[in-house]
């Protein structure tokens, strides 16, 4: 059998080394892209819609942002207040909002509903009390059986899962486009999203963005139709904004 010459052997080694280097570079690029969402420093210019929506500065990474949010959500004093003193009061207020939405035919007893950023689940309990039994909440810290663990930037649900989604924590979204994108992804066609937001006052120190008008929401909900907005009194939030996911893709 003919043996390879030293020159041929070096050529084979060189080719293997080159292919190995390319493969390593590809893996590094893939891992870098995969971790970008979690690790890249956050700039205040990530979202800056003129005077309409601004991301607050100070978050050095997504992990830093999550840690900041958990500091409030896991505070034992706050959780005690939410589950005792505030429990019935908040349920009554949420039930009033949801009953009004039922009168407007935007919510029904047969709706499959999700409350995004539900903490201990007062809004979920309110939905059940007005007859919307198939309701669940999502938050970084679970509160069984009303609230399961999950990140609203990456909802742990399949596409087209819910008929109705409610949230009063838009101001806590570090990536508003991902927050809205996940709502539109998991809503069924024709499904309703209701947000309670603060326009006339700034939210607390745990907020990640400041919203100054509903115009940025109209842009972010690019797969939905604007239904209406109105003034409300919702625990420091002053505006209710309602969208309906389009039943078909509009083609230009």
Secondary structure as GFF3:
##gff-version 3
##sequence-region A 1 252
A	DSSP	alpha_helix	6	39	.	.	.	ID=ss1
A	DSSP	beta_strand	53	55	.	.	.	ID=ss2
A	DSSP	alpha_helix	62	73	.	.	.	ID=ss3
A	DSSP	alpha_helix	76	83	.	.	.	ID=ss4
A	DSSP	alpha_helix	87	103	.	.	.	ID=ss5
A	DSSP	beta_strand	113	116	.	.	.	ID=ss6
A	DSSP	alpha_helix	122	129	.	.	.	ID=ss7
A	DSSP	beta_strand	135	139	.	.	.	ID=ss8
A	DSSP	beta_strand	147	149	.	.	.	ID=ss9
A	DSSP	beta_strand	162	167	.	.	.	ID=ss10
A	DSSP	three_ten_helix	170	172	.	.	.	ID=ss11
A	DSSP	alpha_helix	176	186	.	.	.	ID=ss12
A	DSSP	beta_strand	187	197	.	.	.	ID=ss13
A	DSSP	beta_strand	209	211	.	.	.	ID=ss14
A	DSSP	alpha_helix	215	220	.	.	.	ID=ss15
A	DSSP	beta_strand	224	234	.	.	.	ID=ss16
A	DSSP	beta_strand	237	245	.	.	.	ID=ss17
###
